[in-house]
Amino acid sequence: MIQMVNLRHDEIPSRWYNIIPDLPSPLPPPRDPEDGPSRIANLPNLMIGECLKQEFSRENWIDIPGGVMDLFAKAGRPRPMFRAANLEKKLDTPAKLYYKGEFYSPTGSHKVNTALAQCYYAKAQGFKRVTTETGAGQWGTALAYAAALAGLKCTVFWVRSVYDWKKDRLSFMKLLGADVYASPSPMTEFGRSLYEKNPEHVGSLGIAISEGLEDSQKDPTATYSLGSVLNHVLMHQTIIGLEAQTQFEIFDDYPDIVVSCLGGGSNFGGFALPFLGDVLKKGKKTKFIAAQSQVAPNLQGTYRYDFADYAEITPMLMMYTLGHKTDMAPVKGDGLRYHGCSPILSLLRHEGFIDTVAYPGDEKHVFENARIFMETEGWLPAPESAYSVCAAVDEAVKCRESGEKKTIAFNISGHGFLDIPGYRAVLGLE
Ligand SMILES: Cc1ncc(COP(=O)(O)O)c(C=O)c1O
């Protein structure tokens, strides 16, 4: 049995897949709210020019610039795909399990894929600094890394409930030269309005996005870089699924079920969209499952226009949302604690192509399954990626009960080497 497939450097996809022209119905565009200034007219002041162009592109395939391909090589692409043979044995399942190793990354996660592209474009446009939000800290680290390679400064607003317990990741970002602030912070006007009322405010991704946007708007040499949700971010991440498709050809298999965790949607979209394209264009019957937390089950929210950030600086996006001002309790897989889901994935969910499962906020079932994965496969998933593992294991257990020999593919979006205090808290590893 083949245990692992990697690709040669010249087999890395040289184009990103843009699913928008293949969607079953037109993607609703961003919209302005009824009151206040036009957020859409302000987009060129908020976003990197090339990313804004890609956001609205209707081209099916977009060439990856040579400079970005070089950065991918530096960051260790391609990434391997494994057959989880030990896990299958332990679960005594007839299912075949495969996982993509996005944890083979200099900063720990899939987030480098779009960070490198965005910093490449930001530098080419003449910016000196990038600002951003981060939840788990993986996106902040990825952007700090990409900015360092591109010769840009980087400012990160980090959701306080996570900033407080991931000290090593904080030092990691600082080693990469980033300025990092717990959010809500006293550094921005909006952050200050919340911070002064409650300096212990746990924060949220929606709040941290507002702070990053405000910071970049006040500095003409800075631009804002978003780590998820938007069309161009998911498109940059399709390198994951495109590689996986080639790897499945070498395994001589094809997934019946594709699973990944979903916060704003970037790793789920990156992994699943090429396979979803096969469903839409080639009549494949693959089922897609997004793993979420019950503290932020945004795919079970309502499908409507809502803001992407708390302070309403962004345009409104048509998406599944829990409401941009909704309070959500912190969890260890905090990168999943976001109120809205990417418009592309929301549309596909609305049209019945994506199922979802949301796990209890105590995270015990999730982390117990991640522990089984560790004991059998030897890799420590990031807390967010533990949700992918858990949903894949739950599907494999269903196959044991039904006797079905399904092929299940899941994405390990990051490693948890800097998240061990989270595992310790949930599993009591003293
Ligand atoms: C390792 C990892 N996986 C998944 C996520 C969830 O984000 P997204 O839905 O954009 O992949 C995060 C977010 O921080 C993350 O750090």
The ligand as an SDF file (V2000), in Angstrom:
LIG
                    3D

 16 16  0  0  0  0  0  0  0  0999 V2000
   -4.6330   25.9960   11.3230 C   0  0  0  0  0  0  0  0  0  0  0  0
   -5.9170   26.6900   11.0000 C   0  0  0  0  0  0  0  0  0  0  0  0
   -6.8700   25.9880   10.3470 N   0  0  0  0  0  0  0  0  0  0  0  0
   -8.0600   26.5530   10.0520 C   0  0  0  0  0  0  0  0  0  0  0  0
   -8.3540   27.8520   10.4210 C   0  0  0  0  0  0  0  0  0  0  0  0
   -9.7010   28.4070   10.1040 C   0  0  0  0  0  0  0  0  0  0  0  0
   -9.6470   29.4140    9.1410 O   0  0  0  0  0  0  0  0  0  0  0  0
  -10.1340   29.1460    7.6590 P   0  0  0  0  0  0  0  0  0  0  0  0
  -11.5730   28.7430    7.7590 O   0  0  0  0  0  0  0  0  0  0  0  0
   -9.9380   30.4260    6.9700 O   0  0  0  0  0  0  0  0  0  0  0  0
   -9.2940   28.0370    7.1070 O   0  0  0  0  0  0  0  0  0  0  0  0
   -7.3910   28.6190   11.0830 C   0  0  0  0  0  0  0  0  0  0  0  0
   -7.6700   30.0100   11.4490 C   0  0  0  0  0  0  0  0  0  0  0  0
   -6.9720   30.6620   12.1340 O   0  0  0  0  0  0  0  0  0  0  0  0
   -6.1390   28.0100   11.3760 C   0  0  0  0  0  0  0  0  0  0  0  0
   -5.1900   28.6870   12.0220 O   0  0  0  0  0  0  0  0  0  0  0  0
  1  2  1  0
  2  3  1  0
  2 15  2  0
  3  4  2  0
  4  5  1  0
  5  6  1  0
  5 12  2  0
  6  7  1  0
  7  8  1  0
  8  9  2  0
  8 10  1  0
  8 11  1  0
 12 13  1  0
 12 15  1  0
 13 14  2  0
 15 16  1  0
M  END
$$$$
